[in-house]
Amino acid sequence: MSKKVLIVVTNHTEIYEGKPTGIWLSEFAEAYIEFTNKGYEVTVASPLGGKSTVDPGSVDENTLQEILETEEYLQNTMKLEDASHESFDAIFLPGGHGTMFDLPENQKLQELLRDFYEGDKIVAAVCHGPAGLVGATLSNGQPLVAGKRINAFTDREETDTTLDRHLPFLLESKLRDLGAIFVAAPNWSIHYEVDGNLITGQNPQSTLAVTKAVIEKLG
C-alpha cells in the first residue's frame, strides 16, 4: 500500500495592497517531488479549493524547471472541507506568507491537525507553514504545540524580509506564546526539529530536510 500525504496550501494572495504573496513554490515543489518519487500518493488541498497562487518572489531565472513544473498541481486543489484524516498517513504544510492569513483561523484545518496528531499520524510544516498550527488544539484543549520542540520562520528572519510590520503576527513569537519550545538556528540555515510525530522546519532551505524526515518516519 502506498503512503498517502495531504499537502495543505494557501489561497491568500496579498500581504498589503500592491504586495502579492501566496505559496512559496520551492517549499511545495521540493516536498511534492520527493513524496511522489518515493511512490506516495499526494493530494493538494487549500481552504477554498481551486487555485493556490505562487508568491512571485519565490520564482526567478534560476528556478529549476522541475520546480516550475509543479505549479500545475496548484491550479485545482481540493477544498479542505472535503479532506478526511482517515484517508492519509501524513499532513504537510508548506509556507509562503499567504499561510499567515488564511491557515491560522481555519477550523477544518484545526480539526484535521488534531485528528492527525491524536491518530498517531505525522504532522509536518516548514517556514510559514507552521502558521497552520497556531489555532490547533488537542482534545484536552491544550495548544497542539504546547511543550513541543518546534521550529518555523524566525522573528529575526522576518525582520530580514522587512514584512514583519505587515503581518497579522510574528510566527516565532506566537508559537512561543502558545507554550512551544521554539528552537531557532541562525538566519537562513537549514534546521528542523522532530518531536514525536511533529516535524517542523525553519525556512525554505529546510524543506528537503523536513520532507526527508517525514519519509524516514513513513518508510
ABEGO torsion letter per residue (X at the ends): XBBBBBBBBBABABABBGBBBEBBAAAAAAAAAAAAAAGBBBBBBBAAEEBBBBBAAABBAABBAAAAAAAAAAABBBBAAABBAAABABBBBBBEAAAAAAAAABAAAAAAAAAAAAAGBBBBBBEAAAAAAAABBBAAGBBAABGBBBBBBBAAAAAAAGAAAABABBAAAAAAAAGBBBBBBBBGBBBBBBBEABBBBABAAAAAAAAAAAAAAAX
